[in-house]
Amino acid sequence: SDDAENIGYVIPTTVVSHFLNDYEKNRRYTGFPSLGVLLQKLENPALRECLKVQSNEGVLVRRIEPTSDAHNVLKE
């Protein structure tokens, strides 16, 4: 087409390798695993002060997907 110029797509080798290994092992592509949790780093001093957290180590659990295995284990 005259409308498309220099269009290319790059797929990282880790993604290709995962796909090939997954297909070889399962005879189908099962995808990438997902924990189903939205996390936020505790880098912001105001956030740590609000939460009464001294250290910036760790994360704040912002959301847990209802279909996630972590749903019955973690709390927001």
N, C-alpha and C positions, 0 to 999 in steps of 0.2 A: 504494500500500500504506500502511496505517496505521503500519507499522513503520519506514519510511524517512522521515527528516525532514532537510531542508536539506543534502542530499548534492549536491555539485558537484565537477566535475573541471576543472582548469586545465591546458591544454597550452601551453607557452611558444611564442611566435610563431616563435622560431628553429627549433623542432622542426617546426612546421607548414610553415614556409617550406622547410626541408630536404626534407620529404616531397613537397611540390608540385614543387619543382625536380627532385628525383630521379625522380619519376614522369613528368614532362614529358620529361626527357632519356632515360630508359631504358624507358619504358612499363611500368615495374613499380617497386616499392619495394625498393631494395637495402640499405637500413639505414644505420647509422652505422659508419664505419670504426673499428677497434680495433687498437691496436698489439700487444695480447696480452702486455703486460708489467706486472708489479706493482712500483711504485716506492715508495721511502720517502725523504722529505726528510732531510737531515743536520742537523737543527736541534738534536738532543739532544747536549750536550757529552760525556756519557758514551759514547754510541755513536761519536762522532768519535774519542774517545781510544782506544776499543777497536780501531777500524779504523785507527788511526794516520793520521787525516786532519786536516789543519790547518784547512781552510776549511769553512764551512757551505754553500758553493756546490756545486751538483750534487745527485745523488741516488744512492741505493743500489738496485741492481737486486735485488729480493727473489725474484721468480719470473718465469719465461718460459714461456708456454703452448707446449706441444709442437707445436701446429698453427700457431703464429705464424711469419711470415716472419723475425722477429727471432731465432728459435730457433737458427739456424745462425750468427748474427752476434754476439749478445751472450752474456755469461756472468753467472751469478748471483754 
